[in-house]
Amino acid sequence: MRFLVRDRLLGFGDDYWIEDDRGNRVFLVDGKAMRLRDTFELKDTQGRVLIDIRQKMLALRDTMVIERDGAPLAKIRRKRLSLLRNHYRVSLADGSTELDVSGKILDREFAVEYDGELLAVVSRRWLHVRETYGVDVVRDDADPALLIAVAVCVIHLAEKERGED
């Protein structure tokens, strides 16, 4: 499954649609402006909240928390020792599962893996639409909403670290 994400142009409080590869709107990223911490919701086309994403307060390193139906789903933070490429760790709520996100995050060229197996690829290379990147969910049994939320969080953390947000 391939999804197209339009980069937000003005800031974290902006809302933007995520479309499938046929141009149909699938998810809405609803940015919540004027909050103490960065917060947004991933909604379906009927406006139902599928995933809540927020910045974790009082953390030593910038951390984003993903929740579904009020229950923790994942925590995302940058790995400490990553010299050449950006590396982020996604710790799922089960406590034993970790996803690895690595690549050129700010260039929108990175992969999401579990135990060395590719789950999703984020890339601008195969798109000709400006300010858009694709999220290609490789595995059929993967959760597209979670992987899109991971991609959006990692990009937000990388931009924040670089001072763009």
Residue pairs with C-beta under 8 A, 6 or more apart in sequence:
1 20
1 21
1 136
1 137
1 144
2 20
2 21
2 134
2 135
2 136
2 137
3 18
3 19
3 20
3 21
3 26
3 27
3 134
3 135
3 136
3 137
3 144
3 148
4 18
4 19
4 20
4 21
4 23
4 127
4 129
4 132
4 133
4 134
5 16
5 18
5 132
5 133
5 134
5 135
5 148
5 151
5 152
6 16
6 17
6 18
6 129
6 131
6 132
7 16
7 108
7 131
7 132
7 133
8 14
8 16
8 29
8 31
9 131
11 31
11 33
11 165
12 31
12 33
12 38
12 40
12 156
12 165
13 31
13 32
13 33
13 34
14 31
15 28
15 29
15 30
15 31
16 28
16 29
17 25
17 26
17 27
17 28
17 29
18 25
18 26
18 27
18 28
18 29
18 135
18 148
19 25
19 26
20 26
25 45
26 44
26 45
27 42
27 43
27 44
27 45
27 50
27 145
27 148
28 42
28 43
28 44
28 45
28 47
29 40
29 41
29 42
29 43
29 152
30 40
30 41
30 42
30 43
31 39
31 40
32 39
32 40
32 41
36 57
37 54
37 55
37 56
37 57
38 54
38 55
38 64
38 156
38 160
38 165
39 52
39 53
39 54
39 55
40 53
40 54
40 152
41 49
41 50
41 51
41 52
41 53
42 49
42 50
42 51
42 52
42 53
42 145
42 148
42 149
42 152
43 49
43 50
44 50
50 68
50 145
51 66
51 67
51 68
51 73
51 145
51 146
51 149
52 66
52 67
52 68
52 70
53 64
53 65
53 66
53 67
53 149
53 152
53 153
54 64
54 65
54 67
55 62
55 63
55 64
55 65
56 63
56 64
56 65
56 75
59 77
61 77
61 78
61 80
62 77
62 78
62 157
62 160
62 161
63 75
63 76
63 77
64 75
64 76
64 77
64 153
64 156
64 157
65 72
65 74
65 75
65 76
66 72
66 73
66 74
66 75
66 76
66 146
66 149
66 150
66 153
67 73
71 93
72 93
73 92
73 93
73 146
74 90
74 91
74 92
74 93
74 99
74 146
74 149
74 150
75 90
75 91
76 88
76 89
76 90
76 91
76 101
76 150
76 153
76 154
76 157
77 88
77 89
77 157
78 86
78 87
78 88
78 89
78 157
78 161
79 87
79 88
79 89
82 102
85 102
85 103
85 104
86 101
86 102
86 103
86 104
86 105
86 106
86 110
86 154
86 158
87 100
87 101
87 102
88 100
88 101
88 102
88 105
88 154
88 157
89 98
89 99
89 100
89 101
90 98
90 99
90 100
90 101
90 112
90 150
91 97
91 98
92 98
92 99
97 114
98 114
99 112
99 113
99 114
99 119
99 150
100 112
100 113
100 114
101 110
101 111
101 112
101 113
101 150
101 154
102 110
102 111
102 113
103 109
103 110
103 111
103 122
104 110
105 154
105 155
105 158
106 155
106 158
106 159
106 162
107 124
108 122
108 123
108 124
108 133
108 155
109 122
109 123
109 124
109 125
110 121
110 122
110 154
111 118
111 120
111 121
111 122
112 118
112 119
112 120
112 121
112 122
112 147
112 150
112 151
113 119
117 139
118 138
118 139
119 137
119 138
119 139
119 142
119 147
120 135
120 136
120 137
120 138
120 142
120 147
120 150
120 151
121 134
121 135
121 136
121 138
122 133
122 134
122 135
122 136
122 151
123 133
123 134
123 136
124 132
124 133
124 134
126 134
127 133
127 134
135 144
135 147
135 148
135 151
137 144
137 147
156 165
159 165
